[in-house]
Amino acid sequence: MAYSRSRQPSRMEMMMYTGDSSDREARTFAGRVENNGIDPIINARSIAVIGASNRVGSVGLAAFKNLLSAGYKGVLYPVHPREKSIQGVKAYPALEAIPDFVDLAVVIIGADQVPGIVQSAADRGIKGCIVISAGFKEIGGHGVVLENRLKQIAASTGIRIIGPNCLGIINTDPDIRMNASFARIMPKSGNIAFISQSGALCTSVLDYAAGRNIGFSKFISFGNKADINEIDFLRYLKEDPDTQLILMYLEDISSGHAFMEIGKEITYQAGKPILVVKSGRSTEGARAAASHTGSLAGSDATYDAIFYQSGIQRVEGINELFNYAEAFSKQPLPRGNRVAIVTNAGGPGIMATDAAVRHGLKLATLSEETRAKLKTHLPPTASLGNPVDVIGDATHERYEAAIRTVVEDDGVDGAIVILTPQAMTDILETAEILPRVAADVNKPILGSFMGMVDVSEGVEYLQSHGIPNYVFPEAAARSMAAMVRFGERLATRERRRVITRMPCDADGVARFFRVKLAANEKAYVSEAEAYDIFAAYHLPVPRRRMIRDASEIDDAVAAVGLPAVMKIVSPDIIHKSDAGGVKVNLSTPEAVRSAYDEIIANALRYKADARIDGVLMVEMAGKGVEVILGATRDPAFGPICMFGLGGIFVEVMKDVTFRLAPMWELSAENMIRQIKSFRILEGVRGNPPSDLDALKQCIMKLSQLAADHPEIREMDINPLIVYPEGGGCVVADGRIMLERPRKGAV
């Protein structure tokens, strides 16, 4: 065992401990980068278990036995007020009674006692605590008070705290072998780190991963995040040489922008994929809003934007998470999206093809040379196209010839090998082919040996030799597509570094907002004022004139020109069309005068006590594609921009994308390309392609406007008219709602 029942090492010896012999460089505790205080916890060389117990069924017994059975390489100090020993290890009545230096305290006692113990640990110089105990903010009331006390202790003393209300952490590093949790399983070592906000989920995940022969470098349950949160762990794992892939289960994010920054560093600098399952909602969720953007932007859309901008892939559930994880952790990234499929059955080949195309892959076109080689190895009834059908009676020799020939084709970026168990199929021998071929090429090969019983021996061989296997080919195709997406994002890393700032009059807009909010917490910006604000950020606004009295109509016609649009301007009428407050295509002065009178009458009929500032006359925009741009401010994550199909049906179609502001140029490009109706902008049915560059510039300018001014609560440009390539865009309507920023808001 790693602990000692007699002489305990001195503090100096503990500081210089370098672990067992291995092929790694010898490391000392003192020489490691502490990485924000997390390293002494994850790589603890001495642990005090406060609440360790001999009582059968207790968490204190489970956690202490886990440390022993995992083969922990440091020194253990069980702490119990009455027991002389715990599981044969000398026990101490209190933390203060331990004579030597301790890196980490694992706390498993009643919630009321926890703050005092953590304070004592800090006073002793212990660097970290894992608080497994529950009974904190998750129960509300007194639990919130206790958790706030833990936060205060961490802030005032510098001690780092994981939890409370967590499962604990596991480090499979052979120099550490630490299972500081009450999970039933010590996972095998691997290159995957798993971070979870839910402790209960972790136990199921460990069992599931063991069944799929998946190992971990670090396994972390962080609970309530009183101190250390998911962003801290990501910073640590970025530098962890044992971790090449990060999996996460999250219910919320502590700081959207900080999460994005470390996500980008891990993805684009360190080249480590991050896969996330996200459940739950943000602090407020989707709130009732006066604008289209506010009603469409909910917390889930915000998280999608955060993940996408960070290079992180969001997955639908645990099964998909580990489907992808097997591929990422065991196979090289594909160079492109051209996939080949080798199968011994036509139906599964078609299933794989449909899934591949649906998820963005392309079926590779096999070269004539490849087809000629296949012809020499396969029977006349075999299909030489893609999918390559080796026919149901295929032996392992036929499979090997087909697989090797296909993956050596320069036009193939990766392969999916499907096997259905036939009476004549050599299942194990066929399984042995895949790692043998994979060793000779730097391309991903995924297996789909279909079934559970007949193929089990072959599947076990694949999994133990680095080839992911999927029960059904659709899962293999989705996993290959996920790898392709990550590779594509890495290819754009050079374009993701700089947020370009555009010329604007930010100071003038800030002064205007201060005046609007001088006497009120909230304020409505009229459309006329909104046009001035957009113009200050060089968004393309039309000629316009405010008419406050009928006597001003002739001057307005001369300044704006005809045809024109007229719109009611009232802080009490937000959606002007609903009130009959919009008249379009006014081509004569007489039509303008009539429209003015009718708009005023309609507005008062719609809301008798409405405050009417006037009627805005705007030059009539030519026909083009109508899109919507918008921004709203999430209380946790700050400004979020929206783009999508515009016009009156925007809330019905909901064909929109979101990004946090400010954003990269590439983010704006992707916002445009990711809406379902993007083909309309590309030009369909004889219509010319739209001016996508001008549209991208408008998104960037709106993003900068939203990021510069925390007073903007909601903002819409709906519609923005996009003209054919080279024709630019024009703002056809817009509205802005202001709110005085609250203290601590992002």
N, C-alpha and C positions, 0 to 999 in steps of 0.2 A: 504494500500500500504506500501511497505518497505521503501520508502523515506519519508522525513519529509519536510513540507513546512515552518516550523518555526525553532525551535532550532535544530542546527546540532550537532551531538556528537563530543566530543573532540577527539584529536588524541589518547590519552590514552584509551578512551572508545572504539575507533575503534580497537585498538590493543588487547583489552581484550574481544571483542565481541565473544560469543560462540554459537550464533544461537538459533533457536527455541528449545523447549523441544523435545527430541527424545530418543530412546533407545540406541543411540550411546554414547560413552564416550564424555563428554564435551571436546571441543578442543579450544585452543586459537590460534589466528593468530601467536603470538610470539612463540608459542611452536611447530609449525609445522616445519618439515624439508623443507627448501625452494626448494630443488632439482634443483639446478642449476638456480635458479631465476624464475622458471616457476610457482611455487605454488602461489606467490602473484598475478599472472595473472589469473590463473584458479580459484582460490578461493578468488578473490578480494573482499574486504569488502567496498570499495568505488571506484566509477568510475566517471571519467570526460569524457563526450562525446563531443569531439571537432568537431563541424560541425553538431551538433544536430539542427533540423529544424522543423518548423511547415508547411513547404511547402509540399503540397500533391504530392506524387509520388517521393519524394526525398529519397535517401538512408539514409540521416541523420534522417529523420522522421521515416523510417522503423526500423532502428536500435534502436532508442530511445524508440519507442513504444514497441518493442520486449522486452526490459529490463523491462518495466513497466508491460506488460501483462503477462510475465512469472512469476511475483511475486518475483522479485529480492529482496533478504533479506538485502542488504547493502544500501549505500547512493549514490544517483545519483546527479551529477553536470553537467547539460547541459551547454555548452559553445557556445555562439553566440554573435557576435559583436553588434547586434542591438536589438534582441528580449529580452523582460523582463522575459518571461517564455516560456518554451517548454512543451506543453501538460500539462499545469497547474503546472509545477515544476519551481521554481525560477531559472533563467538563469544568467550566469556570462559572462561579455564581453570578458574576456580573462582568460587563465589558471592561471595567476598570481593573479587574483582577488578572487580566491577561498580561503576562510579563513582557511580551515582545511586540514588535511593530506589526500592525495589521493594515492591509491594503483596502479590504472590502468588508462591509457588514451586510449580511443577508438578514432581513428583519421579518419575523413571522410571529408577531404578538398582537394583542388587542390594539385597535386603532387609537384608543385614548393614550396608550403608553408610547406610541411611535414617536411623536415629536420630541419627547424627553430623551429617548434612546438615540435619535439622530443627532440631537444637540450634543449628547455625550460623545458620540462617535466623532463629531467635528472637533470637539475640545481635545480629543486624544490624537488628532492629526490623521484620522482615517480619511481616505480620499473619496470614497464613494459608498453609497448604500443602495441595495436593491430592496425596496419595500414591497414585499409580496402581500402583506396584510391588506384586507379590504375594509370598507366602512368609511369611505371618504366622500368626495363630491358626488360619487355615483348614487349615494343615498340621500343627498341634499342635507339641509339643516346643519346639525352639529358636524356632520362629515365635511361640509364645505369649510367650516371654521378650522378643523384639524388640518385640512389640506393647505389652506392658506398659511397656517403656521409652518408647515414644511417648506413652502415657498420662501417664507421669510428667513428660515434657517439657512437654506441653500444660498440665498442672496447675501446674507450677512457674513457667512463663514467660508463660502467657497466650496463646501462639500457638494458633490454631485449626487443626485438622487434619480434612480430609475423607479417608476411607479408613482404612487402606490397602486394597489389593486392590479397586479400583474402576475404573470406566470413565472417570470424570471428570465435568465439568459443562459445560453449554451454556447461554448466555444470548443470546437472539435480539434483545434490545433494540437498536434501530438505533444507539443511542449507544455500544454496547459491542461487539456482534457477536463474542462470545467462544465458540469451540469448543475448550475445554480438555479434550479427550477423544481417544480413538483410534477413535471411531466413524467409519464410512465416510460418513455423511450429516450435513449441516448442515440441520436442519429449518427449514421456513418459520416465520415468526413467527405467534403466535396468543395466545389467552387461557387456555391450559391449561398447568399445571405438572405434570410427571411426576417422581415420586420413586421410586427403585427400590433395593432392597437387593442385587439381582443385577445385576452388570455385563453378563454374557453375555446376559441377557434384553433389555437396553436396545438392543443393536444390531438385534435382530429387531423390537422395537417401533418404532424409528425408521423402518425400512424399511416396516413395515406401515402406520404413520401416513402416510408419504409417499404410499403407494398409495391412501389414502383422503382425500388432500388435507387432512390435519389438521396444524395448526401448534401450536407450543408457545411459551410465554413463557420458561420455565426447564425444563431437562432435567437431572436430577440422579441420579447413581449414587453412593451413599455407602458401599458396601462393608462393611467390618468394624466400623465405628462406634467406632474407638479414641477419638474425641473427639466430633465433631459427629454427632448422630443424627437420626432422623426427626422427633423432637419439636422440635429446634432449627430444622429446615427449615420445619416447619409454622408456628412462631412468625414466621419471616421472611416466609413466603408470605401469612400473614394480612394483613400491611401492604403487600404488593406490589401496586401499582395495575395492573400488567400482567397479573396472575393473577386469573381469575374462577372457575376450576374446578381442583381438585387431584385427580390420579390417583396411586395408590400401589400398588407391589408390595412386600409385606412378608413376611418369614419369622419375625420375632418383633417384640415391642414392648419398648422399653427400660424404660418405666414406665407401667403401666396407668393410674394415676390422673392422672399428668401428661399422658398422651396424651388421656385423656378431657377434661381441662380445656381444652386447646388446641383439641381437636376441637369442643367445644361453643362456644368463642369464635368459631372460624372459621364454623361452621354457623349459630349462632343470633344472633351479633352482627354478623359481617361478611357473612353471607348467602351464603357461598361453598360450593357442594356439594363433598363429598369422597367419592370412589369408591375402594374398596380391593379388590385381589386379595390374599388371605392364604393362604400355604401354610406347611408346616412345623408344628412343635410348640413348646410352651413348654419351660422348662428341665427339668421333670420329667414333663410330660404327665399323663395320667390315672394315678393311683396306686391301688394296692389299698387298699380302705377297709373299715372295719367297718360304716359306715352306708350307707343308700341314697343319700344326697346325694353322699357321697364317690365311690361307684362310678359315678354318673351324670354327675358334673361332670368333664369333661376339658378340656384346653386349648382345644379348638376351641369349646366352649360358652362358655368364658371370653372368647375373642375376639369371639364373636357379641355377648355382653353389652356388652363395651367399645364396639364399633362402634355398637350400637343406642343406648346411653346417650349417645354422643357426637354423634348425629345423622348418623353416617357410614353409607353404604350399602355393603354387601359384595356383590361380584359373583363369578361363578363362574369367569371366565377372561378372557384378554386380549380375545377377540372381543367378549364382552359389555361389558367395560370401555369399549371404544371405541364400541360401539353407543350406550351411554348418554352417553358423552362428547360425541359429535356432537350429540345432542339438547340436552344441558345448555348446551353452548358456543355453539350457534347459534340457539336458539329461546327465547322467553319461557316462564316457568313457567305451567302451566295454573292457573286459579282454582279448579278443582274436578276431579272425576274423570269428568265426562260427556263421552264421546268420540263423534264422528261418523265414519263410514267412507264414503268415496266410492270406488266400484270400477267397472270395466268387465267384471267377471267374477264370477259368483255364488260359485264355490268359494273363491277367495281371500278374498272378503268374509266367508264363514262361518269360515274359518281365523282371520282377524283378530278376528272376534267372539268365538270361543272363547278365544283367547289373552287378549283384553282382559278378559273376565269372570273368567278364571282368575287373572289378576294384579291383580284388585281394581278394575278400571274398570267404569263403567256405560255402556251404550249410551244416548246422549242421546235423549230423546223430542222429536221435532221438532214445533214449533208448527204449528197449522193454517195460519197465514199462510205459514210456510216451505213447507209441503206444497203450498199453492196456487201459490206462485211456481215451485216445482219442476215442477209440472204443466204450466205454460206453456212450459217450456224442454225438457222431456224427452218422448220418444215414449210412446205409450200402453202399450207393453210394459215400460217402465222401472219399477223399484221406487221408490216415494216414501217408503218407510219408512227405517229405519236398520239395516243399511247401505243407502245410496243406490246402486242399480245403474243406471249410465248406458247399459248395454248395450254389447256388443262393438264395434259400429260407430260408437262415439262419436267425434266430432271434437273438436278442442281447444276450439271454441266451446261445445259442450255440456258439456264438462268444466268450463270456467271458470264457466258459469252455475250449475252444480250446486255447485261448491266455494264460490263466493262466497256463494250463498244459504244454504248450510249453516253456514258459519263466522260469518255475521252473525246467526244465531239466538242469542238470549240464553241459551238452555238448552244451548248447546254450549260446552264449555271447551277443546276441541282437536279436531283432525281428522287422520285418516290417509287419504292418497290412494293408491289402488292402481291400477297400470296393468299390464295384460298386453299384450305386443306383438301386435297384430292387423295384418292386411295394410292395413286402412284407418285405422290409428291414426297420428295426427300426434305422434310421440314428442317431438321437440324443442319443437314449438309447445306441447304440453301441459306440458312441463317449465317453460317460460317463464311459465306461469300462476301457479305456486305462489309464487315470490317476489313476484310482482306483487300477489297477493291478501294475502300475509302482511304486506306493507308497510302495508296498510289496516286491519289488525286486530291487537290485542295478544293473540293466541292462538297456541299452537304448532301448526304444520303439519308433519307428517312424511310423507315419500314412501316408497312401496314400488313402484318401477318394477322389475318382476320379470324376472330374467334377467341375462345378462352381456354378450352381444354386441349384439343388436338394440337394446337400450335404452341402450347405453354413451354415446351422444352426449347423451341426455337426462339421464342420471345425472351426467355431468361438469358439465352446466349447473347442475343442482340443487346439487351440492356446492360449486361455485364461487360460488353466489349464496345461501349460507346455509341451504339446505334439506337436512337429513339424509336420506339414502336408504338403504333396507334391501332386500336381495335378496328376502327373504321377509317377509310382513306380520306374522308372529308376533314377529319382532324389533322391528318398529316398535311393536307393542302393548306389549311389555315395556319398551321405552324410554320410552314415554309414561307407563306406570305408575310407572316410577322417578322421573320428574319430578313426578308427582302425590304420591308419598310424600314427596319433599323439601318440596314446598309444604305438605303437611299438617303436617310437623314444624315448619316455620317458623311456622305458625299457632299452635302451642302454646308458642312461645318464652317468653311471659310466665309460664307455669306451671312453667318449668324452672329458676328462679333460686334457689329457697330450699329447703334441706333442713330440714324442720320437726323440732325435737327434742321428744320426748314425755317426760312425767314418768316417773322411774324411780329405783330405788335402785342406781345404778351403783357407788357406793362399797362398799355391802354385798356385792354380787356379787364385786367385785374382791378384797375381804378373803377371801371364801370360796375363791376360786380360788387365792390365795396359800397358804392352808393346805393345800389339796388337792395342790399342787405343791411343797410345802416339802421333801419327801424324795424325790420322784420326778420324772423328766423328763416322764412321761405319767401321766394319771389318768383313770379312768372315773367319770362322775357318775351315780349311781343315778337311776332314774326318780323316786323320791320327792324327791331333791335337785333334779332337773331341774324338777319342778313348782314348787319354791320359787324357783328362779332365774327361771322364766317369770313367776311372780307378781310378782317384784320389778320386772319390766318391764310389768306390768299386762296380760299376756296372759291370756285367759280360761281359768282352770284349774278343775277340778272339786273338790268336797269329797273328802278323802282321809285315810287313816290307815295308818301302818306297823304291821304286826303282827309282832312278833319271837318271840312265844310264843303257844301256843293259849289261854292264860289271858287274853289281851288281845282276844279276838274279840268278846265281848259289848260292850265299850266302843267298839270300832271300828264295830260295827253301829249303835249309838246315835248316833255322831258322823257317820257317812257316810250312813246310810239305805239302804233297799233299793228296787229291785234294785241290785246292785252288780257290779263286776268285780274279780277278784283276779289279781295278777301276781307272778311271782317277781322278787326283787330280788337280783341277783348280778353282781359285776364280771366274772365268767367266762362269763356267758350274756347275749349281746347281743341276739340275735334270740329272744325269749322263746317265740313260738309254735312254733318248731322244736323246742323242748325240752319241749313240753307244759306250759309254765309260765304259761298264761293260761286263766282260767275266766270265762265271761261269764253275764250274766242270772241272777245268784244272787238269789233272791227270798225266801229264808227263812234264819233263823239256822242251821238244820241244814245247809242247802246250803252255807253259808259255811264251817262247820266241816269238812265233808267235802272241800270244795274245797281248804282249807288243807293237809290231810294229803296229798291227791293231788298238789298242786303241788310240795310238798317232795320227795315220792318220785320224781316224774317228773324233777325237776331233777337229783337224785343219780344217777338211772339214765342221764340224758343225759351227765352229766360227774361222775364219782364224786368227784373232788377239788374240785368247785366250791365257792367261798366263798359262803355264803348269808347275806345280811344280814337277810332276812325276806321277808314277803309284803305287798305293797301292796294295800290295799282302796280302791277308787275308786268314786264314784257312777257308775251306769250312764248313759251319754250316750244321749239320744234319737236317733232316726234322722234323718239328713240326708245331704248330699253329702259324701263323704270326699275330702279333698285332702291333699297333703303340702306342708309348708314345711321348708326346710332351709338350712344354711349350711356351707360348707367354706372353708378358707383356702389360697389358692394362694400358693406361695412367692414368686412375682414380683409378683402383683397384689393380694394381701390377701384380705379376706373376700368371698365370692361367695354370693349367696342364690339359692335354687331354689324354684319353685312349680310344682305340677302336680297331675294326677289322683292321688289317694292310694290307700291300701289295700295289700293284699298283692301286687297285680299291677303296682306302680309301675315295677319294673325291666324288666318285659316290655313294657308299653305305652310307656314312656319319653316320655310326653306332658308334657314339662316345659319351663320357660323359666328363664333365669338372668339375674341382674343383679349388678353390683358394689355393695357396701355401703360407706357409706350411700347411700341413693337418694332421689330425688324422689318425691313423691306420684304424679306422673304415671307414673313408672317402675313403681310397684306396680300401678297400674291396667292398664298395658300388659302386665305379666306375666300378669295374670289373663285378659285378653282374647285373648292370643296362643296359648294352648294350644288344641289341636285340639278338645278336648271342652268348650270354653267354652259351647256351647249347652246342656249339661247344667246349668250354673250359671244360665243365663238362664231355664230352665224349659222342659221338653219333655214331650209326651204327658200333659198335664194336671197335671204337677208345677209348683208355684209357683216363681217366681224366687228364687234364693238371696240372702242378705244380703251383697251385694258390698261395701258400705261397711265392714261389720265385718271382712270378709276382708281388705280393703285395709289396714285399721288393724293387723291381725295381722302382715301382711307388713312394714309399716313398723316395728313394734316389734321383730320378729325381726331386721330389718336393723340397727337401732340397737344391739341386744344384740351382734350379731356384730362390728359396727364398734368398739364400746366396749372389747372384750376380746380382745386378740390371743392369749390363752391358748386360746380356743375353736378346736380343730382341725376338729371336725365336729359338726354338730348337726342333729337331725331332730325334727320334730313330725309324726308319721304314725300315725294320721290326725288332722287337724283336722276336726272335724265342723262343717259350715256349715249353718245352719238357714234356713228361709224368711225373706224380707225382713222386717227388724225383729226377728228372733229371735236374732241374734248368732251366735257360734261357741263351741266349747269344745275344748280340747286333750284328746284321748283317749289319746295316748301320746307319749312323748318320750324322747330320749336325747342326751347331750352327752359328747364326748370332749375331753379337755384335753391340751395339750402346752406345755411351757415354751418361750416364744418364743426363737428363735435370734437371735443378733446380726446385725443388718442385714436381718432379715425385715421384710416389709411388714405 
